[in-house]
Amino acid sequence: MKEYKYIKRIVGKAITLPTNNEQFYLYNHFVEIQSCMRGFFAATIYKGIDRYSGEVATFSFDYWTNHLYIEDTENHKVSEAIKKAFLHYYPDYLTISDDTLEKMAE
């Protein structure tokens, strides 16, 4: 079974970036962070080193309300890895909306 240990490292890097518009490579994954305002970012993790390799996950985070929104993931394990990573960095207060739960129920 595939494990997603690299997700924690990607989340850690994403929440500490000096700007909210960055692109970087980590563990052979292309990661794109976008935002047009302070206090919020949207992230996409790709399967390979470019945008055309497919997506592993798409999620966003609001720093003001500590709200994590998971829009899409390739499977349930990725969703859980993202939640676990954010709970590591924000253990006291974090709200989570996970659209992948509805897709898996269908």
All heavy atoms as an XYZ file, in Angstrom:
893
protein
N       0.829     -1.191      0.000
C       0.000      0.000      0.000
C       0.876      1.259      0.000
O       1.889      1.303      0.682
C      -0.859      0.022      1.254
C      -2.199     -0.600      1.082
S      -3.283      0.196      2.230
C      -4.065     -1.156      2.953
N       0.449      2.245     -0.710
C       1.197      3.483     -0.808
C       0.966      4.330      0.442
O      -0.158      4.453      0.916
C       0.747      4.254     -2.052
C       1.559      5.485     -2.323
C       1.178      6.096     -3.650
C       2.001      7.322     -3.914
N       1.700      7.930     -5.180
N       2.043      4.902      0.968
C       1.932      5.802      2.112
C       2.195      7.220      1.639
O       2.884      7.442      0.659
C       2.933      5.399      3.188
C       2.610      4.048      3.791
C       3.490      3.756      4.991
O       3.882      4.703      5.688
O       3.771      2.581      5.209
N       1.672      8.170      2.374
C       1.763      9.571      1.973
C       2.465     10.392      3.046
O       2.001     11.446      3.447
C       0.362     10.120      1.687
C      -0.286      9.428      0.520
C      -1.095      8.319      0.707
C      -0.050      9.856     -0.771
C      -1.672      7.670     -0.366
C      -0.619      9.210     -1.852
C      -1.422      8.125     -1.642
O      -1.988      7.481     -2.711
N       3.632      9.921      3.489
C       4.382     10.607      4.528
C       4.891     11.971      4.065
O       5.108     12.857      4.876
C       5.543      9.740      4.998
C       5.094      8.480      5.696
C       6.269      7.651      6.141
C       5.795      6.378      6.810
N       6.923      5.544      7.243
N       5.082     12.126      2.767
C       5.593     13.386      2.238
C       4.585     14.525      2.383
O       4.960     15.696      2.326
C       6.011     13.228      0.771
C       4.872     12.910     -0.165
C       4.140     13.922     -0.775
C       4.515     11.591     -0.449
C       3.103     13.632     -1.637
C       3.490     11.298     -1.308
C       2.782     12.313     -1.895
O       1.746     12.028     -2.747
N       3.329     14.204      2.573
C       2.285     15.240      2.687
C       2.576     16.165      3.869
O       2.425     17.381      3.767
C       0.884     14.593      2.830
C       0.530     13.774      1.599
C      -0.174     15.633      3.158
C       0.073     14.550      0.397
N       2.996     15.613      4.997
C       3.292     16.430      6.181
C       4.385     17.444      5.868
O       4.293     18.601      6.260
C       3.696     15.539      7.345
C       3.964     16.298      8.620
C       4.304     15.338      9.749
C       4.661     16.069     11.004
N       5.055     15.146     12.071
N       5.401     17.029      5.149
C       6.489     17.939      4.802
C       6.019     19.026      3.832
O       6.398     20.189      3.947
C       7.626     17.125      4.181
C       8.824     17.915      3.792
C       9.721     18.192      4.987
N      10.731     19.157      4.638
C      11.937     18.855      4.201
N      12.300     17.607      4.080
N      12.778     19.809      3.886
N       5.174     18.657      2.887
C       4.633     19.639      1.940
C       3.773     20.658      2.671
O       3.889     21.861      2.440
C       3.847     18.938      0.812
C       4.818     18.220     -0.126
C       2.983     19.931      0.039
C       4.155     17.369     -1.188
N       2.905     20.197      3.571
C       2.054     21.118      4.339
C       2.921     22.039      5.187
O       2.687     23.250      5.246
C       1.045     20.334      5.213
C       0.376     21.248      6.224
C       0.008     19.653      4.335
N       3.930     21.492      5.837
C       4.827     22.311      6.653
C       5.501     23.403      5.844
O       5.619     24.543      6.298
N       5.930     23.076      4.659
C       6.563     24.080      3.796
C       5.534     25.102      3.317
O       5.804     26.294      3.286
C       7.245     23.415      2.609
C       8.008     24.386      1.754
C       8.917     23.713      0.765
C       9.658     24.794     -0.013
N      10.772     24.259     -0.748
N       4.338     24.637      2.953
C       3.298     25.540      2.438
C       2.888     26.584      3.464
O       2.684     27.748      3.118
C       2.082     24.739      1.995
N       2.767     26.194      4.724
C       2.297     27.153      5.740
C       3.388     28.102      6.212
O       3.088     29.084      6.893
C       1.646     26.445      6.949
C       2.648     25.563      7.678
C       0.417     25.661      6.526
C       2.099     24.925      8.942
N       4.643     27.846      5.836
C       5.731     28.734      6.247
C       6.322     29.549      5.103
O       7.316     30.240      5.295
C       6.866     27.916      6.908
O       7.342     26.942      5.977
C       6.385     27.244      8.176
N       5.731     29.483      3.928
C       6.246     30.247      2.792
C       6.112     31.743      3.044
O       5.110     32.189      3.608
C       5.494     29.875      1.513
C       5.787     28.496      0.943
C       4.824     28.180     -0.194
C       7.223     28.413      0.452
N       7.090     32.537      2.602
C       7.005     33.985      2.810
C       5.921     34.656      1.968
O       5.411     35.701      2.339
C       8.398     34.486      2.411
C       8.962     33.418      1.534
C       8.332     32.135      1.963
N       5.579     34.066      0.844
C       4.492     34.593      0.028
C       3.526     33.457     -0.262
O       3.862     32.292     -0.123
C       4.993     35.162     -1.315
O       5.507     34.098     -2.103
C       6.045     36.223     -1.114
N       2.328     33.808     -0.667
C       1.307     32.807     -0.938
C       1.211     32.432     -2.409
O       0.254     31.797     -2.811
C      -0.056     33.286     -0.439
C      -0.155     33.216      1.061
O       0.606     32.509      1.694
N      -1.085     33.941      1.630
N       2.162     32.832     -3.199
C       2.192     32.455     -4.611
C       3.547     31.843     -4.905
O       4.496     32.537     -5.249
C       1.932     33.670     -5.511
C       0.519     34.157     -5.383
O      -0.413     33.401     -5.581
N       0.354     35.424     -5.029
N       3.621     30.551     -4.750
C       4.890     29.843     -4.899
C       4.674     28.534     -5.643
O       3.578     27.985     -5.652
C       5.497     29.515     -3.533
C       5.917     30.705     -2.725
C       7.232     31.309     -3.183
O       8.055     30.582     -3.773
O       7.418     32.507     -2.960
N       5.746     28.061     -6.217
C       5.781     26.732     -6.825
C       7.075     26.095     -6.362
O       8.109     26.755     -6.313
C       5.769     26.820     -8.352
C       4.546     27.466     -8.902
C       4.639     27.641    -10.418
O       5.672     27.415    -11.034
N       3.549     28.056    -11.020
N       7.004     24.822     -5.994
C       8.208     24.131     -5.575
C       8.075     22.639     -5.841
O       6.989     22.137     -6.092
C       8.550     24.401     -4.102
C       7.481     23.995     -3.120
C       7.457     22.718     -2.570
C       6.508     24.901     -2.724
C       6.487     22.349     -1.656
C       5.540     24.545     -1.803
C       5.525     23.263     -1.269
N       9.201     21.966     -5.772
C       9.257     20.522     -5.945
C       9.685     19.918     -4.618
O      10.609     20.407     -3.972
C      10.280     20.125     -7.015
C       9.961     20.677     -8.374
C      10.522     21.866     -8.810
C       9.084     20.010     -9.211
C      10.227     22.382    -10.055
C       8.779     20.518    -10.467
C       9.347     21.704    -10.874
O       9.039     22.206    -12.105
N       9.025     18.851     -4.219
C       9.393     18.156     -3.000
C       9.047     16.688     -3.173
O       7.907     16.355     -3.538
C       8.646     18.762     -1.802
C       9.176     18.457     -0.413
C      10.619     18.919     -0.259
C       8.322     19.147      0.634
N      10.013     15.837     -2.964
C       9.825     14.392     -3.108
C       9.234     14.015     -4.468
O       8.295     13.240     -4.564
C       8.953     13.839     -1.987
C       9.554     14.030     -0.629
C       9.028     14.956      0.254
C      10.659     13.295     -0.233
C       9.584     15.136      1.505
C      11.219     13.476      1.019
C      10.683     14.396      1.880
O      11.243     14.582      3.115
N       9.771     14.604     -5.522
C       9.344     14.347     -6.907
C       7.881     14.697     -7.160
O       7.228     14.085     -8.009
C       9.624     12.898     -7.313
C      11.099     12.626     -7.429
O      11.859     13.471     -7.883
N      11.520     11.450     -7.007
N       7.387     15.674     -6.427
C       6.031     16.178     -6.633
C       6.115     17.683     -6.869
O       6.819     18.393     -6.154
C       5.138     15.912     -5.418
C       4.851     14.467     -5.205
N       3.842     13.818     -5.879
C       5.427     13.548     -4.414
C       3.812     12.551     -5.495
N       4.779     12.359     -4.602
N       5.395     18.142     -7.857
C       5.274     19.569     -8.118
C       4.141     20.088     -7.247
O       3.051     19.508     -7.221
C       4.969     19.804     -9.600
C       4.783     21.240     -9.968
C       5.804     22.156     -9.801
C       3.586     21.677    -10.489
C       5.636     23.486    -10.153
C       3.401     22.998    -10.852
C       4.435     23.906    -10.683
N       4.391     21.165     -6.515
C       3.391     21.747     -5.618
C       3.201     23.198     -6.005
O       4.169     23.949     -6.161
C       3.834     21.646     -4.136
C       2.766     22.228     -3.222
C       4.156     20.209     -3.761
N       1.940     23.590     -6.155
C       1.600     24.956     -6.534
C       0.752     25.577     -5.432
O      -0.275     25.014     -5.047
C       0.842     24.925     -7.851
C       0.565     26.262     -8.448
C      -0.040     26.119     -9.831
O      -0.899     25.242    -10.035
O       0.353     26.892    -10.700
N       1.223     26.708     -4.909
C       0.509     27.444     -3.863
C       0.056     28.761     -4.480
O       0.863     29.496     -5.043
C       1.425     27.732     -2.652
C       2.093     26.463     -2.140
C       0.652     28.459     -1.562
C       1.170     25.465     -1.529
N      -1.232     29.061     -4.363
C      -1.761     30.294     -4.956
C      -2.644     31.021     -3.952
O      -3.367     30.397     -3.168
C      -2.590     29.985     -6.182
C      -1.816     29.365     -7.291
C      -2.686     29.079     -8.500
O      -3.909     29.113     -8.437
N      -2.058     28.788     -9.615
N      -2.601     32.335     -4.023
C      -3.495     33.159     -3.221
C      -3.463     34.581     -3.755
O      -2.429     35.053     -4.190
C      -3.069     33.165     -1.758
O      -3.950     33.958     -0.999
N      -4.582     35.225     -3.669
C      -4.627     36.636     -4.069
C      -4.822     37.533     -2.844
O      -5.006     38.721     -2.970
C      -5.724     36.864     -5.096
S      -7.354     36.441     -4.497
N      -4.770     36.930     -1.647
C      -4.930     37.731     -0.438
C      -4.122     37.120      0.705
O      -3.795     35.936      0.686
C      -6.393     37.827     -0.038
C      -7.052     36.521      0.250
S      -8.788     36.786      0.551
C      -9.342     35.116      0.613
N      -3.800     37.938      1.677
C      -3.064     37.443      2.840
C      -3.990     36.600      3.710
O      -5.175     36.836      3.778
C      -2.549     38.613      3.657
C      -1.483     39.408      2.958
C      -1.039     40.545      3.809
N      -0.727     40.041      5.154
C       0.319     40.388      5.853
N       1.146     41.260      5.355
N       0.538     39.901      7.048
N      -3.446     35.625      4.345
C      -4.224     34.827      5.273
C      -4.949     33.647      4.666
O      -5.761     32.999      5.330
N      -4.667     33.341      3.420
C      -5.355     32.248      2.743
C      -4.460     31.715      1.633
O      -3.752     32.472      0.987
C      -6.673     32.748      2.132
C      -7.371     31.724      1.287
C      -8.218     30.799      1.858
C      -7.164     31.672     -0.084
C      -8.858     29.841      1.077
C      -7.793     30.729     -0.876
C      -8.644     29.805     -0.281
N      -4.496     30.408      1.406
C      -3.830     29.863      0.231
C      -4.572     28.631     -0.262
O      -5.254     27.953      0.494
C      -2.348     29.537      0.492
C      -2.101     28.313      1.332
C      -2.069     27.047      0.771
C      -1.866     28.429      2.689
C      -1.817     25.924      1.542
C      -1.613     27.314      3.472
C      -1.589     26.065      2.902
N      -4.433     28.378     -1.536
C      -4.945     27.167     -2.167
C      -3.743     26.398     -2.696
O      -2.821     26.990     -3.247
C      -5.897     27.508     -3.301
N      -3.749     25.087     -2.514
C      -2.606     24.275     -2.915
C      -3.049     23.120     -3.799
O      -4.123     22.553     -3.592
C      -1.890     23.725     -1.692
N      -2.205     22.793     -4.740
C      -2.400     21.608     -5.567
C      -1.096     20.828     -5.556
O      -0.029     21.393     -5.809
C      -2.776     21.971     -7.010
O      -3.962     22.778     -6.993
C      -3.034     20.724     -7.836
N      -1.204     19.552     -5.239
C      -0.054     18.653     -5.270
C      -0.233     17.751     -6.485
O      -1.273     17.112     -6.639
C       0.027     17.800     -3.995
C       0.096     18.686     -2.748
C       1.229     16.856     -4.064
C      -0.048     17.908     -1.448
N       0.785     17.722     -7.333
C       0.732     16.916     -8.546
C       1.511     15.616     -8.347
O       2.436     15.543     -7.544
C       1.296     17.701     -9.730
C       0.457     18.899    -10.072
C       0.742     20.147     -9.538
C      -0.650     18.785    -10.909
C      -0.044     21.249     -9.834
C      -1.435     19.886    -11.210
C      -1.130     21.114    -10.665
O      -1.906     22.206    -10.955
N       1.153     14.599     -9.107
C       1.767     13.273     -8.978
C       3.231     13.249     -9.390
O       3.994     12.418     -8.908
C       1.008     12.248     -9.825
C      -0.357     11.943     -9.292
C      -1.056     10.913    -10.145
C      -2.454     10.666     -9.637
N      -3.181      9.697    -10.451
N       3.614     14.109    -10.283
C       4.987     14.122    -10.792
C       5.573     15.506    -10.732
O       5.154     16.345     -9.946
N       6.523     15.748    -11.625
C       7.236     17.020    -11.587
C       6.638     18.091    -12.504
O       7.247     19.131    -12.714
C       8.728     16.815    -11.915
C       8.902     16.178    -13.287
C       9.412     15.981    -10.836
C      10.329     16.142    -13.786
N       5.454     17.850    -13.019
C       4.772     18.873    -13.811
C       3.258     18.767    -13.619
O       2.762     17.830    -13.020
C       5.141     18.769    -15.296
C       4.773     17.429    -15.903
O       3.787     16.801    -15.457
O       5.483     16.999    -16.829
N       2.561     19.755    -14.150
C       1.101     19.822    -14.007
C       0.368     18.732    -14.786
O      -0.787     18.458    -14.530
C       0.594     21.168    -14.494
C       0.928     22.297    -13.603
C       0.304     23.577    -14.147
N       0.641     24.689    -13.296
C       1.673     25.497    -13.505
N       2.471     25.294    -14.529
N       1.913     26.486    -12.686
N       1.027     18.127    -15.742
C       0.369     17.190    -16.641
C       0.403     15.743    -16.141
O      -0.128     14.858    -16.779
C       0.992     17.297    -18.033
C       1.002     18.717    -18.511
C       2.182     19.437    -18.570
C      -0.181     19.360    -18.841
C       2.189     20.765    -18.972
C      -0.183     20.680    -19.242
C       0.999     21.380    -19.307
O       1.000     22.695    -19.697
N       0.988     15.529    -14.981
C       1.108     14.175    -14.445
C      -0.118     13.755    -13.639
O      -0.192     12.619    -13.196
C       2.360     14.080    -13.568
O       2.326     15.052    -12.549
N      -1.071     14.651    -13.466
C      -2.259     14.360    -12.669
C      -2.120     14.919    -11.265
O      -1.027     15.251    -10.815
N      -3.238     15.023    -10.580
C      -3.252     15.624     -9.250
C      -3.359     14.574     -8.155
O      -4.094     13.605     -8.286
C      -4.425     16.596     -9.124
C      -4.327     17.780    -10.047
C      -5.509     18.730     -9.934
O      -6.396     18.497     -9.090
O      -5.541     19.697    -10.694
N      -2.629     14.816     -7.071
C      -2.757     14.002     -5.871
C      -3.824     14.614     -4.970
O      -4.673     13.913     -4.442
C      -1.414     13.917     -5.107
C      -1.594     13.192     -3.781
C      -0.360     13.241     -5.954
N      -3.777     15.954     -4.837
C      -4.729     16.624     -3.947
C      -4.851     18.104     -4.274
O      -3.913     18.729     -4.769
C      -4.285     16.470     -2.497
N      -6.021     18.639     -3.947
C      -6.292     20.068     -4.013
C      -6.965     20.453     -2.708
O      -7.979     19.860     -2.328
C      -7.218     20.408     -5.202
O      -6.619     19.930     -6.401
C      -7.463     21.896     -5.304
N      -6.391     21.443     -2.030
C      -6.952     21.874     -0.745
C      -6.637     23.343     -0.519
O      -5.808     23.929     -1.222
C      -6.418     21.021      0.411
C      -4.928     21.055      0.574
C      -4.318     21.980      1.413
C      -4.118     20.163     -0.104
C      -2.946     22.010      1.573
C      -2.744     20.172      0.048
C      -2.146     21.110      0.888
N      -7.294     23.942      0.454
C      -7.026     25.334      0.797
C      -7.046     25.497      2.313
O      -7.597     24.660      3.035
C      -8.041     26.272      0.140
O      -9.344     25.975      0.581
N      -6.431     26.591      2.769
C      -6.351     26.850      4.200
C      -6.510     28.334      4.462
O      -5.901     29.160      3.797
C      -5.018     26.352      4.763
C      -4.914     26.491      6.247
C      -5.708     25.724      7.083
C      -4.046     27.393      6.810
C      -5.626     25.846      8.461
C      -3.941     27.531      8.186
C      -4.734     26.747      9.004
N      -7.333     28.661      5.444
C      -7.573     30.040      5.871
C      -6.895     30.235      7.226
O      -7.287     29.624      8.223
C      -9.079     30.285      5.987
C      -9.419     31.709      6.326
O      -8.582     32.432      6.901
O     -10.560     32.121      6.036
N      -5.860     31.070      7.272
C      -5.119     31.302      8.510
C      -5.939     32.024      9.569
O      -5.698     31.850     10.758
C      -3.861     32.145      8.238
C      -2.806     31.453      7.430
C      -2.655     31.721      6.074
C      -1.947     30.545      8.026
C      -1.666     31.095      5.328
C      -0.955     29.919      7.295
C      -0.823     30.207      5.948
O       0.156     29.574      5.210
N      -6.871     32.856      9.159
C      -7.640     33.661     10.112
C      -8.614     32.802     10.907
O      -8.839     33.027     12.090
C      -8.395     34.779      9.391
C      -7.477     35.657      8.594
C      -7.401     35.747      7.243
C      -6.460     36.527      9.097
N      -6.415     36.618      6.865
C      -5.823     37.122      7.991
C      -6.022     36.871     10.366
C      -4.783     38.033      8.120
C      -4.979     37.776     10.494
C      -4.378     38.344      9.381
N      -9.218     31.823     10.256
C     -10.194     30.971     10.948
C      -9.663     29.562     11.216
O     -10.359     28.755     11.824
C     -11.478     30.847     10.110
O     -11.169     30.238      8.851
C     -12.134     32.202      9.898
N      -8.439     29.286     10.761
C      -7.847     27.943     10.857
C      -8.782     26.889     10.275
O      -9.060     25.864     10.883
C      -7.479     27.591     12.297
C      -6.247     28.309     12.761
O      -5.665     29.097     12.029
N      -5.832     28.036     13.981
N      -9.259     27.191      9.083
C     -10.186     26.286      8.394
C      -9.484     25.640      7.202
O      -8.978     26.315      6.318
C     -11.427     27.034      7.917
C     -12.405     26.132      7.239
N     -13.252     25.306      7.942
C     -12.666     25.913      5.930
C     -13.990     24.612      7.088
N     -13.643     24.969      5.850
N      -9.481     24.325      7.207
C      -8.926     23.526      6.121
C     -10.073     23.019      5.260
O     -11.030     22.460      5.781
C      -8.137     22.340      6.690
C      -7.690     21.259      5.707
C      -6.706     21.817      4.685
C      -7.081     20.086      6.468
N      -9.956     23.233      3.963
C     -10.955     22.745      3.024
C     -10.272     21.809      2.043
O      -9.392     22.227      1.282
C     -11.612     23.913      2.284
C     -12.483     23.487      1.135
C     -13.572     22.653      1.336
C     -12.211     23.915     -0.151
C     -14.369     22.250      0.265
C     -12.999     23.526     -1.225
C     -14.073     22.696     -0.999
O     -14.856     22.288     -2.056
N     -10.637     20.551      2.076
C     -10.079     19.560      1.153
C     -11.074     19.382      0.018
O     -12.171     18.876      0.219
C      -9.809     18.223      1.860
C      -8.838     18.437      3.032
C      -9.248     17.206      0.873
C      -8.644     17.236      3.906
N     -10.681     19.840     -1.154
C     -11.576     19.822     -2.308
C     -11.564     18.484     -3.036
O     -12.606     17.939     -3.381
C     -11.183     20.933     -3.279
C     -12.090     21.051     -4.460
C     -11.689     22.181     -5.381
O     -10.914     23.061     -4.989
O     -12.165     22.169     -6.532
N     -10.351     17.955     -3.281
C     -10.265     16.721     -4.051
C      -8.957     16.015     -3.727
O      -7.929     16.659     -3.519
C     -10.330     17.031     -5.545
C     -10.532     15.795     -6.400
O     -11.127     14.820     -5.914
O     -10.087     15.806     -7.561
N      -9.003     14.690     -3.686
C      -7.801     13.884     -3.498
C      -7.921     12.623     -4.343
O      -9.019     12.237     -4.738
C      -7.595     13.471     -2.022
O      -8.717     12.706     -1.581
C      -7.404     14.674     -1.129
N      -6.783     11.981     -4.586
C      -6.822     10.772     -5.398
C      -7.411      9.593     -4.641
O      -7.902      8.656     -5.255
C      -5.447     10.432     -5.960
C      -4.424      9.973     -4.969
C      -3.087      9.628     -5.610
O      -2.917      9.804     -6.831
O      -2.196      9.191     -4.876
N      -7.384      9.630     -3.301
C      -8.023      8.588     -2.506
C      -8.177      9.035     -1.054
O      -7.705     10.115     -0.678
C      -7.264      7.247     -2.598
C      -5.856      7.327     -2.077
O      -5.603      7.859     -1.012
N      -4.912      6.806     -2.851
N      -8.813      8.212     -0.259
C      -9.105      8.541      1.140
C      -7.835      8.696      1.977
O      -7.786      9.524      2.888
C     -10.023      7.466      1.734
C     -10.398      7.708      3.146
N     -11.190      8.765      3.531
C     -10.075      7.037      4.273
C     -11.344      8.732      4.839
N     -10.677      7.698      5.322
N      -6.804      7.933      1.681
C      -5.563      8.015      2.452
C      -4.902      9.389      2.324
O      -4.297      9.879      3.262
C      -4.588      6.921      2.021
C      -4.961      5.571      2.528
C      -3.836      4.603      2.228
C      -4.063      3.361      3.055
N      -2.871      2.871      3.662
N      -5.012      9.993      1.169
C      -4.445     11.327      0.979
C      -5.204     12.335      1.838
O      -4.595     13.178      2.501
C      -4.471     11.746     -0.511
C      -3.970     13.166     -0.675
C      -3.660     10.797     -1.358
N      -6.524     12.249      1.847
C      -7.333     13.150      2.684
C      -6.921     13.030      4.145
O      -6.742     14.034      4.842
C      -8.822     12.817      2.570
O      -9.284     13.029      1.284
N      -6.768     11.807      4.611
C      -6.380     11.584      6.005
C      -4.973     12.107      6.281
O      -4.710     12.653      7.350
C      -6.487     10.098      6.351
C      -7.917      9.594      6.390
C      -8.818     10.386      7.340
O      -8.415     10.622      8.494
O      -9.909     10.778      6.905
N      -4.068     11.962      5.333
C      -2.702     12.469      5.503
C      -2.687     13.996      5.594
O      -1.941     14.570      6.394
C      -1.813     11.992      4.358
N      -3.519     14.658      4.791
C      -3.600     16.126      4.835
C      -4.168     16.567      6.177
O      -3.639     17.473      6.827
C      -4.452     16.667      3.662
C      -3.740     16.406      2.338
C      -4.739     18.153      3.841
C      -4.604     16.652      1.113
N      -5.232     15.938      6.620
C      -5.825     16.281      7.923
C      -4.814     16.091      9.048
O      -4.662     16.950      9.917
C      -7.056     15.417      8.190
C      -8.222     15.724      7.309
C      -9.338     14.728      7.572
C     -10.378     14.737      6.502
N     -11.417     13.721      6.713
N      -4.138     14.960      9.036
C      -3.156     14.649     10.075
C      -2.024     15.673     10.075
O      -1.550     16.098     11.137
C      -2.616     13.237      9.842
C      -1.807     12.695     10.959
C      -1.443     11.244     10.662
C      -0.660     10.624     11.788
N      -0.308      9.230     11.525
N      -1.566     16.078      8.900
C      -0.493     17.069      8.800
C      -0.920     18.411      9.383
O      -0.180     19.030     10.157
C      -0.075     17.239      7.340
N      -2.111     18.870      9.037
C      -2.578     20.156      9.576
C      -2.834     20.065     11.077
O      -2.566     21.019     11.807
C      -3.833     20.631      8.837
C      -3.512     21.442      7.615
C      -3.446     20.841      6.370
C      -3.263     22.800      7.698
C      -3.143     21.570      5.238
C      -2.959     23.548      6.579
C      -2.898     22.934      5.342
N      -3.331     18.941     11.544
C      -3.533     18.774     12.992
C      -2.203     18.764     13.736
O      -2.144     19.160     14.904
C      -4.321     17.494     13.275
C      -5.808     17.587     12.959
C      -6.457     16.206     13.013
C      -6.511     18.544     13.909
N      -1.141     18.346     13.087
C       0.180     18.404     13.704
C       0.601     19.859     13.927
O       1.148     20.203     14.972
C       1.205     17.692     12.822
C       2.610     17.866     13.287
N       3.131     17.143     14.327
C       3.603     18.700     12.862
C       4.390     17.515     14.527
N       4.689     18.457     13.647
N       0.346     20.722     12.946
C       0.754     22.119     13.028
C      -0.262     23.002     13.758
O       0.105     24.042     14.294
C       1.022     22.683     11.636
C       2.209     22.044     10.981
C       2.053     21.108      9.970
C       3.502     22.342     11.396
C       3.150     20.500      9.386
C       4.598     21.746     10.818
C       4.427     20.818      9.814
O       5.507     20.210      9.241
N      -1.516     22.608     13.774
C      -2.584     23.367     14.445
C      -3.382     22.437     15.354
O      -4.559     22.168     15.100
C      -3.510     24.014     13.409
C      -2.806     25.024     12.544
C      -2.281     24.655     11.300
C      -2.635     26.334     12.968
C      -1.615     25.574     10.508
C      -1.973     27.259     12.187
C      -1.469     26.870     10.956
O      -0.798     27.781     10.174
N      -2.772     21.935     16.435
C      -3.445     20.924     17.265
C      -4.596     21.462     18.121
O      -5.500     20.720     18.478
C      -2.322     20.395     18.158
C      -1.364     21.535     18.250
C      -1.441     22.240     16.923
N      -4.571     22.748     18.429
C      -5.568     23.287     19.350
C      -6.886     23.651     18.696
O      -7.944     23.487     19.282
C      -5.004     24.518     20.075
C      -3.807     24.159     20.934
O      -3.770     23.023     21.442
O      -2.914     25.006     21.073
N      -6.813     24.190     17.493
C      -8.046     24.635     16.854
C      -7.923     24.504     15.343
O      -7.091     25.162     14.728
C      -8.354     26.087     17.221
C      -9.614     26.592     16.586
C     -10.845     26.167     17.041
C      -9.578     27.462     15.507
C     -12.016     26.596     16.441
C     -10.737     27.899     14.906
C     -11.952     27.468     15.379
O     -13.099     27.888     14.788
N      -8.721     23.649     14.775
C      -8.739     23.467     13.328
C     -10.118     22.959     12.938
O     -10.610     21.990     13.506
C      -7.679     22.446     12.898
C      -7.577     22.148     11.407
C      -7.002     23.345     10.661
C      -6.711     20.936     11.170
N     -10.747     23.646     11.992
C     -11.996     23.131     11.439
C     -11.694     22.588     10.050
O     -10.836     23.108      9.339
C     -13.092     24.219     11.354
O     -12.627     25.296     10.550
C     -13.454     24.737     12.738
N     -12.403     21.534      9.686
C     -12.116     20.838      8.442
C     -13.402     20.609      7.658
O     -14.390     20.130      8.216
C     -11.445     19.478      8.707
C     -10.144     19.670      9.492
C     -11.193     18.733      7.411
C      -9.543     18.390     10.009
N     -13.368     20.956      6.386
C     -14.417     20.590      5.439
C     -13.772     19.670      4.418
O     -12.746     20.009      3.834
C     -14.978     21.821      4.722
O     -15.564     22.705      5.639
N     -14.363     18.514      4.219
C     -13.766     17.519      3.335
C     -14.796     17.063      2.303
O     -15.654     16.248      2.594
C     -13.256     16.338      4.159
C     -12.461     15.343      3.344
O     -12.442     15.461      2.097
O     -11.861     14.441      3.946
N     -14.689     17.602      1.088
C     -15.601     17.221      0.007
C     -15.344     15.807     -0.491
O     -16.199     15.216     -1.142
C     -15.494     18.194     -1.166
C     -16.278     19.466     -0.942
O     -16.943     19.578      0.105
O     -16.212     20.354     -1.810
N     -14.196     15.249     -0.186
C     -13.893     13.900     -0.667
C     -14.746     12.859      0.033
O     -14.972     11.785     -0.514
C     -12.402     13.556     -0.492
O     -12.069     13.547      0.900
C     -11.532     14.556     -1.216
N     -15.228     13.151      1.226
C     -16.093     12.197      1.944
C     -17.392     11.974      1.180
O     -17.894     10.858      1.110
C     -16.377     12.689      3.357
C     -15.168     12.775      4.293
C     -15.583     13.378      5.631
C     -14.520     11.434      4.474
N     -17.937     13.045      0.601
C     -19.173     12.934     -0.166
C     -18.948     12.136     -1.448
O     -19.786     11.331     -1.847
C     -19.695     14.331     -0.515
C     -20.136     15.117      0.704
C     -20.490     16.546      0.361
O     -20.588     16.884     -0.839
O     -20.663     17.340      1.293
N     -17.801     12.341     -2.089
C     -17.499     11.630     -3.333
C     -17.318     10.124     -3.072
O     -17.681      9.308     -3.881
C     -16.249     12.215     -3.982
C     -16.462     13.599     -4.505
C     -15.187     14.166     -5.045
C     -15.387     15.624     -5.443
N     -14.150     16.267     -5.844
N     -16.729      9.785     -1.944
C     -16.504      8.388     -1.617
C     -17.781      7.671     -1.223
O     -17.900      6.465     -1.369
C     -15.474      8.270     -0.498
C     -14.088      8.641     -0.954
S     -12.921      8.571      0.394
C     -11.685      9.677     -0.196
N     -18.752      8.451     -0.736
C     -20.038      7.867     -0.346
C     -20.903      7.532     -1.566
O     -21.789      6.706     -1.487
C     -20.773      8.817      0.593
N     -20.629      8.206     -2.676
C     -21.448      7.992     -3.887
C     -21.217      6.644     -4.507
O     -20.270      5.996     -4.446
C     -21.151      9.078     -4.919
C     -21.618     10.443     -4.471
C     -21.246     11.520     -5.465
O     -20.481     11.260     -6.426
O     -21.701     12.639     -5.294
